[in-house]
Amino acid sequence: MDRRVDDALSRKQAALLADAGRYLAGGGLGLFVLPPERNLVVARGEGARVWDVAGREYLDYHLSSGPALLGHAHPAVMAAVAQQLPKGTTYYFLNEPEIALAKRLVEAIPCAEVVHYAGSGTEATLYALRIARAFTGRSKVLKFEGGWHGMHDYGLWGTVPAQPSAYPTAKPDSVGVPGQAGETVLVAPFNDVQRTLAILEEHARDIAAVIVEPLQRVLLPAPGFLEALREATRRLGIVLVFDEIVTGFRIAWGGAQEKYGVVPDLACYGKAISGGFPLAAIAGRAEVMAVLDARSRPREQVVWATNTLNGNPVCAAAGVAALDVLAQPGTYARLAAVGSRLREGIVAAGERHGFEVQAPGEDAVFGVRFTGRRPLSNWTDLTTADKQLGWRWAMALLDRGLLVNPNEKFYISIAHTHADVDATLAIADEAFAELAKSRQA
Ligand SMILES: Cc1ncc(COP(=O)(O)O)c(C=O)c1O
């Protein structure tokens, strides 16, 4: 990994960071900002790597928080976008790429009979809940503690609570979220069938949807959990929504539905479906999605879920190209092989240096957590992880050229190779060694 920095480029990066601090609210893009001495401005990405403006090379395990499943600037995606650009970037009328992508999504996603486009994962989950409310005539939704569904007012309850929530109520995650929104959001502990079913039975008449990340951040669904949700929602007339924004086309071609063998009524897709371009989608059963259909119902009974740039041809063309690449035989086996070697190697390195460390999740997306708690099955279990150690380990990785989001996830792309895994494991070992040394001091 090239860690040399050129003085002039270093000054250029420092000036850009100063401007970011001056002109961007919070100095960055949202909740997560690197400390000033390690902050960086990305100049370019290619494959599994990015380079900062100072000229430093990083092996990227953040992948833009997931979308870069093909790696950066994949030639097939670039070619598809380059072909579309001269024809225009947006029309807000039907276009060929958007229809082609819809067809591809319906063919690939087990629950999909039709799809509807959105601009971001946040919009997709917001609209999925609205669709479920319209379909059932009920107003409440149930989510799980620790589950992340984006930034709208119905998603930000009990996502990262300091204390376990008082199920089925939870605290808002963000200031500015109105308490009234929380009156329509019930929260249950992930993987706890008994408590979830008790809440569902008690509030069934009011519940429109259960929304769940089938792989909740890095927590695997316990055997029978998703099946129990499927059975109960079907019995109680509730719409089951899988949030596949992370898992879709990542943990399997057919996402979590295929991997875990449970098919919801609706599923939300984003991140990897459009080759790194901003596009999301809701996929689902035609009967439920019919509430979007202005052809067959009076305007006042149609769910409004339209946005100016939805299904624009550039993002859709990128999506079709990305899915064509992912559909090639052997893609998912290779992704899993690279990811599993990395997970196992990181855990082994941590243990060699005396740390209780685990790498929960799936091979293509997992976390590294400093905790001895087993099994890790809900949010409370995850709070046993030592976040300070996690942070310091991540900083040691960054210093050695691995781009990671501390205490979050490792995302693997199809561009990561076994040689990258070797390099990463050597770095991970050094970082654990540094941590062990400072613990002794
Ligand atoms: C599971 C899940 N759902 C929804 C979202 C929101 O997606 P977006 O950031 O595109 O709004 C995210 C974002 O990370 C996510 O991880």
The ligand as an SDF file (V2000), in Angstrom:
LIG
                    3D

 16 16  0  0  0  0  0  0  0  0999 V2000
  -30.7750   -1.4130    6.4950 C   0  0  0  0  0  0  0  0  0  0  0  0
  -30.8480    0.0130    6.0240 C   0  0  0  0  0  0  0  0  0  0  0  0
  -32.0340    0.5260    5.7080 N   0  0  0  0  0  0  0  0  0  0  0  0
  -32.1600    1.7850    5.2570 C   0  0  0  0  0  0  0  0  0  0  0  0
  -31.0590    2.6110    5.1240 C   0  0  0  0  0  0  0  0  0  0  0  0
  -31.2250    4.0130    4.6270 C   0  0  0  0  0  0  0  0  0  0  0  0
  -30.7100    4.1160    3.3380 O   0  0  0  0  0  0  0  0  0  0  0  0
  -30.2200    5.5340    2.7740 P   0  0  0  0  0  0  0  0  0  0  0  0
  -28.9830    5.8860    3.5300 O   0  0  0  0  0  0  0  0  0  0  0  0
  -29.9940    5.2830    1.3170 O   0  0  0  0  0  0  0  0  0  0  0  0
  -31.3300    6.4980    3.0160 O   0  0  0  0  0  0  0  0  0  0  0  0
  -29.8110    2.1250    5.4670 C   0  0  0  0  0  0  0  0  0  0  0  0
  -28.6240    2.9850    5.3680 C   0  0  0  0  0  0  0  0  0  0  0  0
  -27.5410    2.6470    5.7340 O   0  0  0  0  0  0  0  0  0  0  0  0
  -29.6920    0.7890    5.9350 C   0  0  0  0  0  0  0  0  0  0  0  0
  -28.5090    0.2790    6.2850 O   0  0  0  0  0  0  0  0  0  0  0  0
  1  2  1  0
  2  3  1  0
  2 15  2  0
  3  4  2  0
  4  5  1  0
  5  6  1  0
  5 12  2  0
  6  7  1  0
  7  8  1  0
  8  9  2  0
  8 10  1  0
  8 11  1  0
 12 13  1  0
 12 15  1  0
 13 14  2  0
 15 16  1  0
M  END
$$$$
